[in-house]
Amino acid sequence: MTSLPYALLFCVFLCTAFLEHSLVSQNRVLAIRIIVVVVALVFFGLRGHVLTDFTNYYQFFHKLDSSQLGAGNSVYGPGFVLSAYLSKLVFDNYHFWIFISSSIHVLILSAVFKRYLGSISLGLIFFLGYRGILIEFNLLQNFVAILLFFLSIPYLYRRRLLPYLFLNVIGMTFHVSSILYLPLYFLLHRNTNMQLGLMVIGVANLFYFIGSDLLIKIAHWVVSNSGYASLEGFLYFFVDTSDYQLSFGFLERTLIIVLMTVYCEKIKSEILYGAVFYNLALLYYFCFLLLSPVDVLADRIPMLFLLSYWVVIPALIILKHRFRAVIACGLITLSFMKLVLSTQDQVAEYDNLLFGIRSYDERLAEVLQHNEANK
């Protein structure tokens, strides 16, 4: 069962989250947190060739030399190329580079979760459930950009434009999608009350059920009258016309954002920079429904704002309210189910350098077979 290692990791973090919350001794809490970080470093940093995009990163690293440094010299961002090149100068080994990259990711996540939630483990539970495995294993460039935005949130909230721009411009050198973070400086600090939040959710749903077909028709009309007939086939490739409007995913996202909105005042008052994180969660939901007709956009752009779920969902468990126990059980169960379902494919089969890994060629054959089956 390919999901078993991920499920076990989830259970470990669930146990340590309970210990982080219940222990009184600060020394014991510190010991638990060190254990959590070490476990995460071993699991993520010492992984073998897992999921699909290692095929690109493996070839990129082994072909990397000084000629690829600088903007425009590689298909990857210049910051990403430079960081990989520096790692290669220290030790020319692909797995060493992955370990260094994952160590940076884990340490930043740990610091952020400790600051905003007071619990590293609780944040990691929802990181695992909400696409963290995919982002960590497949999207190395994007993840650095997302983490730099994570680090820039205090500057956004305090209205310090220059350090906010500095961190996100660096993020753009890893992945150009970080450019979308720049205008958010002028939006995310604003106060969104429950009424406005529900209005945004309603508008998003109105578009999702009524306006998405109109958007597709407009896009096809523009393309068909542009004089580039080949673009029409390209558009058909990306547009999803299947009827998935009342899917489990839609219902789950809607329930989560409504729950966040009901408790948004508590989130804003009791979680550090809670207003920013709630606005990000609302933006994630709105963008997902707005971009739902175009698969590639609905998959990639909302992911830039998914970090809000890693903070706001655990915040619903931390905050004291009447239905805390019920909500905690429901959200933790949901996160566990999402993790298990997302790691069912053979390409997700986990292995670790400490116990031996399968070869690149063997895993590459699995990826090619997986891609062929999912055409």
Secondary structure, 3 states (H helix, E strand, C coil): CCCHHHHHHHHHHHHHHHHHHHCCCHHHHHHHHHHHHHHHHHHHHCECCCCCCHHHHHHHHHHCCHHHCCCCCCCCCHHHHHHHHHHHHHCCCHHHHHHHHHHHHHHHHHHHHHHHHCCHHHHHHHHHHHHHHHHHHHCHHHHHHHHHHHHHHHHHHCCCHHHHHHHHHHHHHHCHHHHHHHHHHHCCCCCCCHHHHHHHHHHHHHHHHHHHHHHHHHHHHHHHCCCCHHHHHHHHHHECCCCCCCCHHHHHHHHHHHHHHHCHHHHHHHCCCHHHHHHHHHHHHHHHHHCCCEHHHHHHCHHHHCHHHHHHHHHHHHCCCCCHHHHHHHHHHHHHHHHHHHCCCHHHCCCECCCECCCHHHHHHHHHHHHHHCC
